[in-house]
Amino acid sequence: MSDASPLLASFGGGLNAAVVGASGGIGSALVEHLANDPSIERLHALSRCRATSLSVAARWIPIDVEDEASIAAAAKTASESGPLDIVVVATGILHNGDGLTPEKTWRALDADAFARVFAINTFGPALVAKHFLPNLARDRKAVFAALSARVGSISDNQLGGWHAYRASKAALNMLIRTFAIELAYRNPSAFCVGLHPGTVDTNLSAPFQGNVPDDKLFTPATAAASLLDVIDSLGNGDSGRLFAWDGRLIEW
């Protein structure tokens, strides 16, 4: 698609890639990077609404991660051109304009809020995996990656709070681990991983950027490039694990 140096050199060429959540901050940046990567032959951008700035090199496919029928249809469409080499799920919710916000105490727990956060952060990626993992290439390196978060690490939790978000990401991490075990039976060269992008200047993090040092607040473009570098560097023993944007392992 471009004469630029490949970001995904370890995969070889002619890649078939899909980004779920392509209209979000990180998702749209991933699409832009992949659209300019000469390793990519076919690129699918999946989201509920078509992004106005979507690259002409990407094919938009509608998807709603809260609707399994929509996910199944999108997976079928994306795989019509052949097995997928890379699938990245870049969806997530931390707050919204309807009163959903991270809890500071257990007294703020709300069942409806929990259900909403889990529907998008956990159930959605899980159902994407259900329908997309069978379409990954079976005879070469292939990657299914989902955006997780360091705050989903149980061993790293020193501050408490953010109960629903932490729990939804911890559950996602467990799913990634179990999917990786099953995926290895289909293709020992395939990877299923979680990715922590750091604090990225998007709508998700906007209300919580006040105490973030300038050098720790990444642009979506910077975060996306770092995550693709992590994907490219995945090797033996890395499937079923959670990696930060800089390639460092995050313990569950």
C-alpha positions in Angstrom: 0.0 0.0 0.0 3.0 2.3 0.5 6.7 2.6 -0.2 7.4 3.2 3.5 9.4 0.8 5.6 7.2 -2.0 6.9 6.1 -1.9 10.5 5.3 -5.6 10.4 8.4 -7.0 8.8 8.3 -10.3 10.8 5.1 -11.3 9.0 6.3 -11.1 5.5 4.1 -9.4 2.8 0.6 -9.7 1.4 -1.0 -9.3 4.9 -4.8 -9.3 5.5 -5.5 -7.1 8.6 -8.6 -6.0 10.5 -9.1 -3.3 13.1 -12.2 -3.5 15.2 -13.1 -0.1 16.7 -11.6 1.7 13.8 -13.4 5.0 14.4 -11.9 5.5 17.9 -8.7 7.4 18.7 -6.3 4.5 18.8 -8.3 2.4 16.3 -8.2 5.1 13.6 -4.5 5.7 14.2 -3.9 1.9 13.8 -5.8 2.0 10.5 -3.7 4.9 9.3 -0.4 3.2 10.1 -1.5 0.0 8.5 -2.8 1.7 5.4 0.8 3.1 4.9 2.5 -0.2 5.7 3.8 -2.0 2.5 3.3 -5.3 4.3 -0.5 -4.9 4.2 -2.4 -6.0 1.1 -5.9 -5.9 2.4 -7.1 -3.7 5.3 -10.5 -3.8 7.0 -11.7 -1.0 9.2 -14.6 -2.1 11.4 -16.8 0.2 13.5 -20.4 1.1 14.1 -20.1 4.3 12.0 -17.7 5.0 9.1 -15.0 7.4 10.2 -15.0 10.5 8.1 -11.2 10.4 7.8 -11.0 6.7 6.8 -8.1 6.0 4.5 -9.1 5.1 1.0 -6.8 2.1 1.4 -9.1 0.6 4.0 -12.4 -1.2 3.5 -15.1 -0.2 6.0 -17.2 -3.0 7.5 -20.0 -2.2 9.9 -19.9 -3.9 13.3 -21.5 -3.5 16.7 -19.6 -5.3 19.5 -22.8 -5.4 21.5 -24.6 -7.4 18.8 -23.3 -10.9 18.1 -25.1 -11.2 14.8 -23.3 -8.0 13.7 -19.9 -9.5 14.8 -20.5 -12.7 13.0 -21.5 -10.9 9.7 -18.4 -8.7 10.0 -16.1 -11.6 10.5 -17.5 -13.4 7.5 -17.1 -10.3 5.3 -13.6 -9.6 6.5 -12.4 -13.2 5.7 -13.9 -13.4 2.3 -10.6 -12.2 0.8 -8.7 -14.9 2.7 -7.4 -15.8 6.1 -6.6 -12.9 8.4 -3.1 -12.3 9.6 -3.7 -9.6 12.1 -6.9 -8.7 14.1 -6.7 -5.8 16.6 -9.7 -5.0 18.9 -9.5 -1.4 19.9 -12.8 -0.9 21.6 -13.4 0.2 25.2 -15.4 2.3 27.6 -14.4 4.0 30.9 -17.0 6.7 31.1 -19.8 8.3 29.0 -22.0 11.3 29.0 -24.9 9.5 30.7 -23.4 9.3 34.2 -21.1 6.4 33.8 -17.8 7.2 35.5 -15.1 5.2 37.3 -16.0 4.4 40.9 -13.9 5.9 43.7 -15.4 3.6 46.3 -17.4 0.4 46.6 -20.3 2.6 47.7 -20.6 3.8 44.1 -21.1 0.3 42.6 -24.0 0.1 40.3 -25.2 -3.1 38.5 -26.3 -1.3 35.4 -22.9 0.5 35.1 -21.1 -2.8 35.6 -23.2 -4.5 32.9 -22.5 -1.7 30.5 -18.7 -1.7 31.1 -18.5 -5.5 30.8 -20.6 -5.5 27.7 -18.1 -3.4 25.8 -14.8 -4.2 27.5 -15.2 -7.9 28.0 -18.1 -9.5 26.3 -17.6 -7.5 23.0 -13.9 -8.5 22.5 -14.8 -12.1 23.6 -17.4 -12.4 20.9 -15.1 -10.8 18.4 -12.6 -13.5 19.3 -15.3 -16.2 18.9 -16.0 -15.2 15.3 -12.6 -13.9 14.2 -10.1 -16.5 15.7 -11.4 -19.3 13.4 -10.5 -17.0 10.5 -6.8 -16.4 11.4 -4.2 -17.9 9.1 -3.2 -21.4 10.2 0.1 -21.9 8.5 2.1 -18.8 9.5 2.5 -16.1 12.1 -0.9 -14.5 12.9 -2.0 -12.3 15.8 -5.2 -11.5 17.6 -4.7 -8.6 20.0 -7.1 -6.7 22.2 -6.5 -3.4 24.0 -6.5 -4.1 27.7 -5.0 -2.0 30.5 -2.4 -2.1 33.2 -5.2 -1.4 35.8 -6.6 -4.8 34.9 -3.6 -6.4 36.5 -4.5 -7.8 39.9 -0.9 -8.0 41.1 -0.3 -4.4 40.0 -3.3 -2.9 41.7 -2.0 -0.7 44.5 -4.6 2.1 44.4 -8.1 0.5 44.3 -11.1 2.2 42.8 -12.3 2.0 39.2 -13.9 -1.3 40.2 -16.0 -2.0 37.0 -13.2 -1.0 34.6 -10.5 -2.9 36.5 -12.7 -6.0 36.7 -13.7 -5.9 33.1 -10.1 -5.7 31.9 -9.0 -8.4 34.4 -11.7 -10.6 32.9 -10.5 -9.8 29.4 -7.0 -10.7 30.4 -8.2 -14.1 31.5 -10.1 -14.6 28.3 -7.0 -13.7 26.3 -5.0 -16.3 28.2 -7.6 -19.1 27.7 -8.1 -18.2 24.0 -4.3 -18.4 23.5 -4.2 -22.0 24.8 -6.9 -23.1 22.4 -5.5 -21.1 19.5 -2.1 -22.9 19.9 -3.8 -26.2 18.9 -4.9 -24.7 15.6 -1.6 -22.8 14.8 1.5 -22.9 17.1 2.7 -19.8 15.3 -0.3 -17.7 16.2 -0.6 -15.3 19.1 -3.4 -14.0 21.2 -2.3 -11.1 23.4 -3.5 -8.1 25.4 -2.0 -4.7 24.8 -1.7 -1.8 27.2 -1.3 1.4 25.2 -0.4 3.7 28.0 -2.3 6.9 28.6 -3.4 8.2 25.2 -4.8 11.5 24.4 -8.3 10.3 23.4 -11.9 10.9 24.7 -11.5 7.8 27.0 -8.7 9.4 29.0 -9.6 13.1 28.6 -11.1 13.6 32.1 -8.2 11.9 33.8 -5.1 13.5 32.1 -4.5 16.2 34.8 -1.8 14.4 36.6 -0.2 12.7 33.6 3.3 14.0 32.8 3.6 15.4 29.2 6.1 12.6 28.3 3.6 10.0 29.4 0.6 11.3 27.5 0.9 9.8 24.0 -0.8 10.9 20.8 -2.9 8.2 19.2 -0.4 8.0 16.3 2.5 7.4 18.7 0.6 4.8 20.7 -0.5 2.9 17.6 3.0 2.8 16.2 4.3 1.4 19.5 1.5 -1.3 19.7 2.3 -2.4 16.1 5.9 -2.6 17.0 5.0 -4.9 20.0 2.9 -7.1 17.6 5.7 -7.3 15.2 8.2 -8.4 17.9 6.0 -11.2 19.4 8.0 -14.4 19.6 8.1 -17.8 21.3 6.3 -17.9 24.6 4.5 -14.5 24.2 1.0 -15.8 23.4 -1.5 -15.4 26.2 0.3 -12.5 27.8 -0.2 -8.8 28.4 2.3 -6.3 27.1 2.7 -2.6 27.6 3.2 -0.1 24.7 7.0 -0.4 25.2 7.0 -4.2 24.9 7.4 -4.8 28.7 5.5 -7.7 30.1 2.7 -6.8 32.6 2.0 -9.6 35.1 -1.6 -10.6 35.5 
